[in-house]
Amino acid sequence: MKELKGACVIGQSGGPTAVINSSVCGAVMTALANPNITKVYGAQNGIEGVLKERLFDCGKEDEKELLLLKSTPAAAFGSCRYKLKDARQDETDYKRILEVFQKYDVRYFFYNGGNDSMDTCHKVAQYFKKVGYDCNVIGIPKTIDNDLACTDHCPGYGSAAKYIATSVSEIALDAGVYDRGSVIIFEIMGRNAGWLTAAAALANEIGHGPDLVYLPENPFDLEQFVRDVEKVYYAKGSCLVAVSEGVHDLAGKYISEYGSNLAQTKDAFGHSQMGGLASTLAALIKEKTGAKTRGIEFSLLQRCAAHCASKTDIEEAFAAGKAAVESAVAGRTDCMVAFVRGEGEPYSCHTELFDLGEIANVEKKVPDSMMNAERNGMNEEFVRYALPLIQGECDRPTEQGLPRYAKLKKVFTV
């Protein structure tokens, strides 16, 4: 494999997570220490920053602030949802990316994101190969949805899962203080994969979890849903329900569309904007049962709650960024860093590389084997899978009782 020497660009894309910056920290610190990498640039707002030549010099940041990225939520470099066209139809963006990379002698490109970001990575890597430009491209996984193919799990998922299970258990306790029961419906992110919603079931390990869990892997039948809730409510006097934002009927229509126009709105990748499902279902249950109901949408809190981050997640996110740089310098390109879980107990995992062509635009769903027979709850197999990912407490500095997050100077090149 050909040894390259030159600058690197690191970008972030898609929805942030509580640990996406830990991956960037791992990549930046490893790149700054590598003699084959002459400059380390951050791209403001991902691939859009490259196109607009909005690059800042990470070498001019204070090391203390860079290390604080490990416990800083959101995307410190700025994110985007920009879809590159197929280069066979339109090379405009690719020519611009090449122009910017040639200007700054960029020989390494690291992109930190989910499915759509891996699509961007793959397209850029393929274009560079086509035009003969030597630049190694590596994807760094990130998504709370946990739906990337080829990896056991994704950085960001463990922390979001921990937040969801914690919040569900806290609300369960709060809901139990009155003598009149209620039906509470939690709307949880995840779009077309139910990994995050399934995480609510982890709260049952401490006795305060949901009675029912509905994932988008299964068609959602409103009449069966009402029957399920009524059965639990009339037996217990209360009912807690976790439901994915992406549940849909047998025809594929999102249930959120029944009571909201949000799902009609699409982003650059054609994804519907979710939201409003919990209130729609809560109103339906109130109408059918007369019970006191409440719909709770965790919304952005589930992806940015760094105060509830899993130590395991933080460390693995850092390791993913570190592995990306080491792999690129070793000559690998058009790959994504993935996690492979070790056999048996205790929990362990290591990083490996997989071709981006196997990953881009492929969604990994929750397998049937992790669900109960009625498809309205999770089983022990899921608990064994997810529980190790939420372990450990984050060690974060504070200032006047509040978290101290990284403050980057972002000294731009132009």
PEDA-V319167 format. One record per residue. N is the residue number from 1. RES is the residue in three letters. SS is DSSP state (hx for helix, st for strand, lp for the rest). Layout:
<<N & RES & SS> <N & RES & SS>>
This chain:
<<1 & MET & lp> <2 & LYS & lp> <3 & GLU & lp> <4 & LEU & lp> <5 & LYS & lp> <6 & GLY & st> <7 & ALA & st> <8 & CYS & st> <9 & VAL & st> <10 & ILE & st> <11 & GLY & st> <12 & GLN & st> <13 & SER & lp> <14 & GLY & lp> <15 & GLY & lp> <16 & PRO & lp> <17 & THR & lp> <18 & ALA & lp> <19 & VAL & lp> <20 & ILE & hx> <21 & ASN & hx> <22 & SER & hx> <23 & SER & hx> <24 & VAL & hx> <25 & CYS & hx> <26 & GLY & hx> <27 & ALA & hx> <28 & VAL & hx> <29 & MET & hx> <30 & THR & hx> <31 & ALA & hx> <32 & LEU & hx> <33 & ALA & lp> <34 & ASN & lp> <35 & PRO & lp> <36 & ASN & lp> <37 & ILE & st> <38 & THR & st> <39 & LYS & st> <40 & VAL & st> <41 & TYR & st> <42 & GLY & st> <43 & ALA & st> <44 & GLN & lp> <45 & ASN & lp> <46 & GLY & hx> <47 & ILE & hx> <48 & GLU & hx> <49 & GLY & hx> <50 & VAL & hx> <51 & LEU & hx> <52 & LYS & lp> <53 & GLU & lp> <54 & ARG & lp> <55 & LEU & st> <56 & PHE & st> <57 & ASP & st> <58 & CYS & hx> <59 & GLY & hx> <60 & LYS & hx> <61 & GLU & lp> <62 & ASP & lp> <63 & GLU & hx> <64 & LYS & hx> <65 & GLU & hx> <66 & LEU & hx> <67 & LEU & hx> <68 & LEU & hx> <69 & LEU & hx> <70 & LYS & hx> <71 & SER & hx> <72 & THR & lp> <73 & PRO & lp> <74 & ALA & lp> <75 & ALA & lp> <76 & ALA & lp> <77 & PHE & lp> <78 & GLY & lp> <79 & SER & lp> <80 & CYS & lp> <81 & ARG & lp> <82 & TYR & lp> <83 & LYS & lp> <84 & LEU & lp> <85 & LYS & lp> <86 & ASP & lp> <87 & ALA & lp> <88 & ARG & lp> <89 & GLN & lp> <90 & ASP & lp> <91 & GLU & lp> <92 & THR & hx> <93 & ASP & hx> <94 & TYR & hx> <95 & LYS & hx> <96 & ARG & hx> <97 & ILE & hx> <98 & LEU & hx> <99 & GLU & hx> <100 & VAL & hx> <101 & PHE & hx> <102 & GLN & hx> <103 & LYS & hx> <104 & TYR & lp> <105 & ASP & lp> <106 & VAL & st> <107 & ARG & st> <108 & TYR & st> <109 & PHE & st> <110 & PHE & st> <111 & TYR & st> <112 & ASN & st> <113 & GLY & st> <114 & GLY & lp> <115 & ASN & hx> <116 & ASP & hx> <117 & SER & hx> <118 & MET & hx> <119 & ASP & hx> <120 & THR & hx> <121 & CYS & hx> <122 & HIS & hx> <123 & LYS & hx> <124 & VAL & hx> <125 & ALA & hx> <126 & GLN & hx> <127 & TYR & hx> <128 & PHE & hx> <129 & LYS & hx> <130 & LYS & hx> <131 & VAL & hx> <132 & GLY & lp> <133 & TYR & lp> <134 & ASP & lp> <135 & CYS & lp> <136 & ASN & st> <137 & VAL & st> <138 & ILE & st> <139 & GLY & st> <140 & ILE & st> <141 & PRO & st> <142 & LYS & lp> <143 & THR & lp> <144 & ILE & lp> <145 & ASP & lp> <146 & ASN & lp> <147 & ASP & lp> <148 & LEU & st> <149 & ALA & lp> <150 & CYS & lp> <151 & THR & lp> <152 & ASP & lp> <153 & HIS & lp> <154 & CYS & lp> <155 & PRO & lp> <156 & GLY & lp> <157 & TYR & hx> <158 & GLY & hx> <159 & SER & hx> <160 & ALA & hx> <161 & ALA & hx> <162 & LYS & hx> <163 & TYR & hx> <164 & ILE & hx> <165 & ALA & hx> <166 & THR & hx> <167 & SER & hx> <168 & VAL & hx> <169 & SER & hx> <170 & GLU & hx> <171 & ILE & hx> <172 & ALA & hx> <173 & LEU & hx> <174 & ASP & hx> <175 & ALA & hx> <176 & GLY & lp> <177 & VAL & lp> <178 & TYR & lp> <179 & ASP & lp> <180 & ARG & lp> <181 & GLY & lp> <182 & SER & st> <183 & VAL & st> <184 & ILE & st> <185 & ILE & st> <186 & PHE & st> <187 & GLU & st> <188 & ILE & st> <189 & MET & lp> <190 & GLY & lp> <191 & ARG & lp> <192 & ASN & lp> <193 & ALA & lp> <194 & GLY & lp> <195 & TRP & hx> <196 & LEU & hx> <197 & THR & hx> <198 & ALA & hx> <199 & ALA & hx> <200 & ALA & hx> <201 & ALA & hx> <202 & LEU & hx> <203 & ALA & hx> <204 & ASN & hx> <205 & GLU & hx> <206 & ILE & hx> <207 & GLY & lp> <208 & HIS & lp> <209 & GLY & lp> <210 & PRO & lp> <211 & ASP & lp> <212 & LEU & st> <213 & VAL & st> <214 & TYR & st> <215 & LEU & lp> <216 & PRO & lp> <217 & GLU & lp> <218 & ASN & lp> <219 & PRO & lp> <220 & PHE & lp> <221 & ASP & lp> <222 & LEU & hx> <223 & GLU & hx> <224 & GLN & hx> <225 & PHE & hx> <226 & VAL & hx> <227 & ARG & hx> <228 & ASP & hx> <229 & VAL & hx> <230 & GLU & hx> <231 & LYS & hx> <232 & VAL & hx> <233 & TYR & hx> <234 & TYR & hx> <235 & ALA & hx> <236 & LYS & hx> <237 & GLY & lp> <238 & SER & lp> <239 & CYS & st> <240 & LEU & st> <241 & VAL & st> <242 & ALA & st> <243 & VAL & st> <244 & SER & st> <245 & GLU & lp> <246 & GLY & lp> <247 & VAL & lp> <248 & HIS & st> <249 & ASP & lp> <250 & LEU & lp> <251 & ALA & lp> <252 & GLY & lp> <253 & LYS & lp> <254 & TYR & st> <255 & ILE & lp> <256 & SER & hx> <257 & GLU & hx> <258 & TYR & hx> <259 & GLY & hx> <260 & SER & lp> <261 & ASN & lp> <262 & LEU & hx> <263 & ALA & hx> <264 & GLN & hx> <265 & THR & lp> <266 & LYS & st> <267 & ASP & lp> <268 & ALA & lp> <269 & PHE & lp> <270 & GLY & lp> <271 & HIS & lp> <272 & SER & st> <273 & GLN & lp> <274 & MET & lp> <275 & GLY & lp> <276 & GLY & lp> <277 & LEU & hx> <278 & ALA & hx> <279 & SER & hx> <280 & THR & hx> <281 & LEU & hx> <282 & ALA & hx> <283 & ALA & hx> <284 & LEU & hx> <285 & ILE & hx> <286 & LYS & hx> <287 & GLU & hx> <288 & LYS & hx> <289 & THR & hx> <290 & GLY & lp> <291 & ALA & lp> <292 & LYS & st> <293 & THR & st> <294 & ARG & st> <295 & GLY & st> <296 & ILE & st> <297 & GLU & st> <298 & PHE & lp> <299 & SER & lp> <300 & LEU & lp> <301 & LEU & hx> <302 & GLN & hx> <303 & ARG & hx> <304 & CYS & hx> <305 & ALA & lp> <306 & ALA & hx> <307 & HIS & hx> <308 & CYS & hx> <309 & ALA & lp> <310 & SER & st> <311 & LYS & hx> <312 & THR & hx> <313 & ASP & hx> <314 & ILE & hx> <315 & GLU & hx> <316 & GLU & hx> <317 & ALA & hx> <318 & PHE & hx> <319 & ALA & hx> <320 & ALA & hx> <321 & GLY & hx> <322 & LYS & hx> <323 & ALA & hx> <324 & ALA & hx> <325 & VAL & hx> <326 & GLU & hx> <327 & SER & hx> <328 & ALA & hx> <329 & VAL & hx> <330 & ALA & lp> <331 & GLY & lp> <332 & ARG & lp> <333 & THR & lp> <334 & ASP & lp> <335 & CYS & st> <336 & MET & st> <337 & VAL & st> <338 & ALA & st> <339 & PHE & st> <340 & VAL & st> <341 & ARG & st> <342 & GLY & lp> <343 & GLU & lp> <344 & GLY & lp> <345 & GLU & lp> <346 & PRO & lp> <347 & TYR & lp> <348 & SER & lp> <349 & CYS & st> <350 & HIS & st> <351 & THR & st> <352 & GLU & st> <353 & LEU & st> <354 & PHE & st> <355 & ASP & st> <356 & LEU & hx> <357 & GLY & hx> <358 & GLU & hx> <359 & ILE & lp> <360 & ALA & lp> <361 & ASN & lp> <362 & VAL & lp> <363 & GLU & st> <364 & LYS & lp> <365 & LYS & lp> <366 & VAL & lp> <367 & PRO & lp> <368 & ASP & hx> <369 & SER & hx> <370 & MET & hx> <371 & MET & st> <372 & ASN & lp> <373 & ALA & lp> <374 & GLU & lp> <375 & ARG & lp> <376 & ASN & lp> <377 & GLY & lp> <378 & MET & st> <379 & ASN & lp> <380 & GLU & hx> <381 & GLU & hx> <382 & PHE & hx> <383 & VAL & hx> <384 & ARG & hx> <385 & TYR & hx> <386 & ALA & hx> <387 & LEU & hx> <388 & PRO & hx> <389 & LEU & hx> <390 & ILE & hx> <391 & GLN & lp> <392 & GLY & lp> <393 & GLU & st> <394 & CYS & lp> <395 & ASP & lp> <396 & ARG & lp> <397 & PRO & lp> <398 & THR & st> <399 & GLU & st> <400 & GLN & lp> <401 & GLY & lp> <402 & LEU & st> <403 & PRO & st> <404 & ARG & lp> <405 & TYR & lp> <406 & ALA & lp> <407 & LYS & lp> <408 & LEU & lp> <409 & LYS & lp> <410 & LYS & lp> <411 & VAL & lp> <412 & PHE & st> <413 & THR & lp> <414 & VAL & lp>>
